[in-house]
Amino acid sequence: MQTTLKRGLALTAGLTLAFGLAACSSTPAAEETPAGDAAAEAPATEGTFAKDENTIVFATLPDHEGADQDAQPIADWIAEITGKTVDFFPATDYTAVVQGLASGQIDVAQISAFTYYQSQAAGAEIEPIGAQITEEGAEPGYYSVAIANPEWDGSTLADFADEPICFVNPTSTSGFAVPMGGLVGAGVEVADENIIAPEGGSHDLNAAKVAEGTECQVGFAQDIDADPLIESGDLVQVERVLAPGAPIVMQAALPQDVKDQLTAEIADSTQESLTDAGIELNDFLKESWFGFGKVDDAYYDLIRDLCTEVADKVEACQA
């Protein structure tokens, strides 16, 4: 079953709730490239950087093993666009990225829709450049998938009642916030003791836990991690919900010329945008990332509305 987050919110309402910086790796600035030359010739404008004017500090959420390595081509692309060195922010969990954005320790970040909401709630002054597109011709967005062990004897979200449920990190959009909204919309009251959601948890590990069936037989994960196990028969799909696309964001305090460079190249981009810039796509990007669609801050009002409905169930909505 496929549905949209907007429909999930309607269900929720209609049923009255009854859906110290240390860089660990760096990407050197491109030499003698058009983007690099443009950056060098661009007039200086007022603004601030997390580290210095020659460096962009970049973060990605540690939502799966090897997340930094998978995001390396994006870091290389940012270096090509700006003519600056790109340092990875050492993010151990989602909270570290939220705090890094709020404290100005990160210049640019690939985050989730819910992390965008939470970062702003924590005081971060950030702007979305674009939101992730996962396949050609699609709009920004991806799916939160309700999954079950093949041995589970239920068939719907309503059957999740009284079951231990494996969620992803409590600040995950598709692994916690959207699922909780869906459960509330289905009339499921989730007891605290049935919420299995470790800090630093990831989608791939969560999907594997449900497939194993030891801690829980039902749970949630993003489509890229759930679908391979569904196809192999190790999981079954219960439902999927379209969530707002994961944004790539920048600090509002960056110099305007740098923000203009990033927006011009990244918003409404495709895989060809990277290859045309001489950046080689890795397997992760080839399989799960087609580009970034241009969005504005209002695009994430869906998350704000969701948090209004489920704030008592999703602690991170209260941050």
Summary of the structure (lengths in Angstrom):
residues: 319
radius of gyration: 19.7
end to end distance: 32.0
largest distance: 64.4
contacts: 1133
relative contact order: 0.20
helix: 41%
strand: 19%
